[in-house]
Amino acid sequence: MKAKKDGVSLFLSIVTHAAAIITILCLLFIIAYILIRGIPNLTPSLFEWEYTTDNVSMMPSIINTIIVVILTLLIAGPIGIFSAIYLVEYAKRGSKLVKVILLTTETLSGIPSIVYGLFGSLMFVISMGMGLSVFAGSLTLAIMVLPTIMRTTQEALVAVPDSYREGSFGLGAGKLRTIFRIILPSAVPGIMSGIVLSMGRIVGETAALIYTSGTVAQVCTNIFAPGSTLAVHMYRLMSEGLYTEQACAVAVVLLVFVIIMNSLSSYLGRKLAKG
């Protein structure tokens, strides 16, 4: 019996390590393919301030991407974090309201992005009269990433030991003080992981933004004006079929952009956790 268990454990260990190696190799292959195809096509004209059909500059899309990421996180971040705090710290565990909220978030996370795009187009662009705008796109993306921020924050709060809460209450701290001075700092790494995941989805989203923020390649000087992000810009270049090399170059910048933003978020998360 012991030999049989050892054999099963060895098999599972091999399968686990093989799956991890395959995942790493796939990631390295994708990164290498993007870099090999894109780096030779990076030219100074791609970083000019204004877009033309000659330079197909991505600079307006880079700035618009930063604006969309900041706007979306400013909308979805507080709502998701405070909703998670309510579910974990205030709501009665196992209540019907908690079950309904959890079911709703699970449903939202499983909806395809094209459906979000159609909803955003009908609700924000047409019904609310915003038109194709960066703000309408940010509102749509906020609804998309809200379940991710909410669930990761909830898991991070649940992971904080109850002894932290009991010790804080024992020293005379109130509920709010315990949450903001004890529980949230301990849960910062988990919260930041949800924000990083949300940033990755925001940066790489195309379907929802095409119908809400548009594909205009110009710098967004007004959040109620249309503008394309890097992912939308790359999609548009590929769909036209005339700028395939430039699209590969945009993919390199998009990859670097995601790595920089994720690294910055992780750094801020560590600083906040230590503070």
C-alpha positions as CSV (number, residue, x, y, z in Angstrom):
1,M,0.0,0.0,0.0
2,K,2.9,2.4,0.9
3,A,4.6,1.6,-2.4
4,K,1.4,2.3,-4.3
5,K,1.0,5.7,-2.5
6,D,4.6,6.6,-3.3
7,G,4.1,5.7,-6.9
8,V,1.0,8.0,-7.1
9,S,2.8,10.8,-5.3
10,L,5.7,10.5,-7.8
11,F,3.4,10.5,-10.8
12,L,1.5,13.6,-9.5
13,S,4.8,15.3,-8.8
14,I,6.0,14.7,-12.3
15,V,2.7,15.9,-13.8
16,T,2.9,19.1,-11.6
17,H,6.4,19.9,-12.6
18,A,5.8,19.1,-16.3
19,A,2.8,21.4,-16.3
20,A,4.8,24.2,-14.6
21,I,7.7,23.7,-17.2
22,I,5.2,23.8,-20.1
23,T,3.6,27.0,-18.8
24,I,7.0,28.7,-18.4
25,L,8.1,27.6,-21.9
26,C,4.9,28.9,-23.5
27,L,5.4,32.2,-21.8
28,L,9.0,32.4,-22.9
29,F,8.1,31.4,-26.5
30,I,5.4,34.1,-26.7
31,I,7.7,36.8,-25.3
32,A,10.6,35.7,-27.6
33,Y,8.3,35.7,-30.6
34,I,7.0,39.2,-29.9
35,L,10.5,40.6,-29.3
36,I,12.0,39.0,-32.4
37,R,9.2,40.2,-34.6
38,G,8.7,43.6,-33.1
39,I,12.1,45.0,-32.0
40,P,13.5,45.3,-35.6
41,N,10.4,47.4,-36.5
42,L,10.7,49.9,-33.7
43,T,11.4,53.3,-35.3
44,P,11.5,56.9,-34.0
45,S,8.5,57.7,-36.2
46,L,6.3,55.3,-34.1
47,F,6.8,57.7,-31.1
48,E,6.0,61.0,-32.8
49,W,3.4,63.1,-31.0
50,E,0.8,63.2,-33.7
51,Y,-0.5,60.2,-35.6
52,T,-0.5,60.2,-39.4
53,T,-1.0,57.5,-42.0
54,D,2.7,57.7,-42.8
55,N,4.2,57.3,-39.3
56,V,1.2,55.4,-37.6
57,S,2.5,56.7,-34.3
58,M,1.6,54.9,-31.1
59,M,2.3,57.8,-28.8
60,P,-1.3,59.0,-28.6
61,S,-2.4,55.5,-27.8
62,I,0.3,55.2,-25.0
63,I,-1.0,58.3,-23.3
64,N,-4.6,57.2,-23.8
65,T,-3.8,53.8,-22.2
66,I,-2.4,55.5,-19.1
67,I,-5.4,57.7,-18.8
68,V,-7.8,54.8,-19.2
69,V,-5.9,52.6,-16.6
70,I,-6.0,55.5,-14.1
71,L,-9.6,56.3,-14.7
72,T,-10.8,52.7,-14.5
73,L,-8.9,52.0,-11.3
74,L,-10.1,55.2,-9.7
75,I,-13.7,54.1,-10.4
76,A,-13.5,50.3,-9.8
77,G,-10.8,50.3,-7.0
78,P,-12.7,52.0,-4.2
79,I,-16.0,50.3,-5.1
80,G,-14.4,46.8,-5.2
81,I,-12.3,47.3,-2.0
82,F,-15.1,48.8,0.1
83,S,-17.5,46.2,-1.1
84,A,-15.1,43.4,0.0
85,I,-14.7,45.1,3.3
86,Y,-18.4,45.1,3.8
87,L,-18.8,41.4,2.9
88,V,-16.0,40.3,5.2
89,E,-16.2,42.7,8.1
90,Y,-19.8,43.8,8.4
91,A,-22.1,41.5,6.5
92,K,-23.4,38.4,8.4
93,R,-21.7,35.4,7.0
94,G,-23.9,33.0,5.1
95,S,-26.7,35.6,4.7
96,K,-28.8,35.7,1.5
97,L,-27.4,39.2,0.6
98,V,-23.8,37.9,0.6
99,K,-24.8,34.9,-1.5
100,V,-26.5,37.2,-4.0
101,I,-23.5,39.5,-4.2
102,L,-21.1,36.6,-4.7
103,L,-23.3,35.1,-7.4
104,T,-23.5,38.5,-9.1
105,T,-19.7,38.9,-9.1
106,E,-19.2,35.4,-10.4
107,T,-21.7,36.1,-13.2
108,L,-20.0,39.4,-14.1
109,S,-16.6,37.8,-14.3
110,G,-17.8,35.2,-16.8
111,I,-19.4,37.6,-19.3
112,P,-17.5,38.0,-22.6
113,S,-15.9,41.3,-23.2
114,I,-17.8,41.9,-26.4
115,V,-21.0,41.8,-24.3
116,Y,-19.6,44.5,-22.0
117,G,-18.8,46.5,-25.1
118,L,-22.3,46.3,-26.4
119,F,-23.7,47.2,-23.0
120,G,-21.3,50.1,-22.7
121,S,-22.3,51.3,-26.1
122,L,-26.0,51.1,-25.4
123,M,-25.8,52.5,-21.8
124,F,-23.0,55.1,-21.7
125,V,-22.5,56.0,-25.3
126,I,-26.2,56.2,-26.5
127,S,-28.6,56.3,-23.5
128,M,-26.5,58.6,-21.3
129,G,-25.3,60.7,-24.3
130,M,-21.6,60.4,-23.6
131,G,-20.8,59.4,-27.2
132,L,-17.6,57.6,-28.0
133,S,-15.3,58.8,-25.3
134,V,-12.5,57.7,-23.0
135,F,-14.7,58.1,-20.0
136,A,-17.4,55.8,-21.4
137,G,-14.7,53.2,-22.1
138,S,-13.3,53.6,-18.6
139,L,-16.8,53.1,-17.0
140,T,-17.3,49.9,-19.1
141,L,-13.9,48.6,-18.1
142,A,-14.6,49.4,-14.4
143,I,-17.6,47.1,-14.5
144,M,-15.4,44.4,-16.1
145,V,-12.6,44.5,-13.6
146,L,-14.8,45.1,-10.5
147,P,-15.4,41.4,-9.8
148,T,-11.6,40.7,-10.0
149,I,-10.8,43.5,-7.5
150,M,-13.6,42.6,-5.3
151,R,-12.9,38.9,-5.0
152,T,-9.2,39.2,-4.6
153,T,-9.7,41.8,-1.9
154,Q,-12.2,39.6,-0.2
155,E,-9.8,36.6,-0.2
156,A,-7.0,38.8,1.1
157,L,-9.2,40.1,4.0
158,V,-10.3,36.6,4.9
159,A,-6.7,35.4,5.0
160,V,-5.9,37.9,7.7
161,P,-5.9,36.0,11.0
162,D,-8.7,36.7,13.4
163,S,-6.1,37.1,16.1
164,Y,-5.2,40.4,14.5
165,R,-8.7,41.7,15.0
166,E,-9.1,40.3,18.5
167,G,-5.8,41.9,19.5
168,S,-6.8,45.2,18.1
169,F,-10.2,45.1,19.8
170,G,-8.5,44.0,23.1
171,L,-6.3,47.2,23.0
172,G,-9.4,49.3,22.7
173,A,-9.4,50.1,18.9
174,G,-12.7,50.5,17.2
175,K,-14.0,48.7,14.1
176,L,-12.9,51.3,11.6
177,R,-9.5,51.8,13.1
178,T,-8.9,48.0,13.2
179,I,-9.9,47.7,9.5
180,F,-7.8,50.6,8.2
181,R,-4.8,50.3,10.5
182,I,-4.5,46.6,11.1
183,I,-6.4,44.5,8.5
184,L,-6.0,46.5,5.3
185,P,-2.2,46.8,5.7
186,S,-1.9,43.1,6.2
187,A,-4.1,42.4,3.1
188,V,-2.2,44.9,0.8
189,P,-0.3,42.2,-1.1
190,G,-3.5,40.3,-2.0
191,I,-5.3,43.5,-2.9
192,M,-2.4,44.6,-5.1
193,S,-2.5,41.3,-6.9
194,G,-6.1,41.9,-7.9
195,I,-5.2,45.4,-9.1
196,V,-2.3,44.0,-11.1
197,L,-4.6,41.5,-12.7
198,S,-7.1,44.2,-13.4
199,M,-4.5,46.4,-15.0
200,G,-3.5,43.6,-17.3
201,R,-7.1,43.2,-18.5
202,I,-7.5,46.9,-18.9
203,V,-4.4,47.3,-21.0
204,G,-5.1,44.3,-23.2
205,E,-8.8,45.0,-23.8
206,T,-10.0,45.8,-27.3
207,A,-13.6,44.5,-27.9
208,A,-15.2,46.6,-25.1
209,L,-13.2,49.8,-26.0
210,I,-13.9,49.7,-29.8
211,Y,-17.6,50.3,-29.1
212,T,-17.2,52.7,-26.2
213,S,-14.0,54.8,-26.6
214,G,-13.5,54.5,-30.3
215,T,-10.5,54.0,-32.5
216,V,-9.4,57.6,-33.0
217,A,-5.6,57.8,-32.8
218,Q,-5.3,61.2,-31.1
219,V,-4.1,62.3,-27.7
220,C,-7.0,62.5,-25.2
221,T,-7.1,66.1,-23.9
222,N,-10.7,65.6,-22.7
223,I,-12.0,62.4,-21.1
224,F,-15.3,63.0,-23.0
225,A,-13.5,62.8,-26.3
226,P,-12.8,59.5,-28.2
227,G,-9.3,57.9,-28.2
228,S,-7.7,54.5,-28.8
229,T,-5.5,52.5,-26.4
230,L,-2.4,50.5,-27.4
231,A,-4.3,47.3,-27.8
232,V,-7.0,48.9,-30.0
233,H,-4.3,50.7,-32.0
234,M,-2.5,47.4,-32.6
235,Y,-5.8,45.7,-33.6
236,R,-6.5,48.4,-36.0
237,L,-3.1,48.2,-37.6
238,M,-3.4,44.4,-38.0
239,S,-7.0,44.6,-39.4
240,E,-5.9,47.0,-42.1
241,G,-3.3,44.6,-43.3
242,L,-0.9,47.4,-44.3
243,Y,1.0,47.9,-41.1
244,T,1.8,44.3,-39.9
245,E,5.4,45.2,-39.0
246,Q,4.3,48.3,-37.1
247,A,1.7,46.2,-35.2
248,C,4.4,43.9,-34.1
249,A,6.4,46.9,-32.8
250,V,3.3,48.1,-30.9
251,A,3.1,44.6,-29.3
252,V,6.6,45.0,-27.9
253,V,5.8,48.4,-26.4
254,L,2.5,46.9,-25.0
255,L,4.5,44.0,-23.4
256,V,7.0,46.4,-21.9
257,F,4.2,48.7,-20.7
258,V,2.5,45.8,-18.9
259,I,5.7,44.7,-17.2
260,I,6.5,48.2,-16.0
261,M,3.0,48.8,-14.6
262,N,3.0,45.4,-12.9
263,S,6.4,46.0,-11.4
264,L,5.4,49.5,-10.2
265,S,2.2,48.1,-8.6
266,S,4.2,45.3,-6.9
267,Y,6.7,47.9,-5.6
268,L,4.0,50.1,-4.2
269,G,2.3,47.1,-2.6
270,R,5.5,46.2,-0.8
271,K,6.0,49.8,0.4
272,L,2.4,50.0,1.6
273,A,2.7,46.7,3.4
274,K,5.9,47.8,5.2
275,G,4.4,51.2,6.0
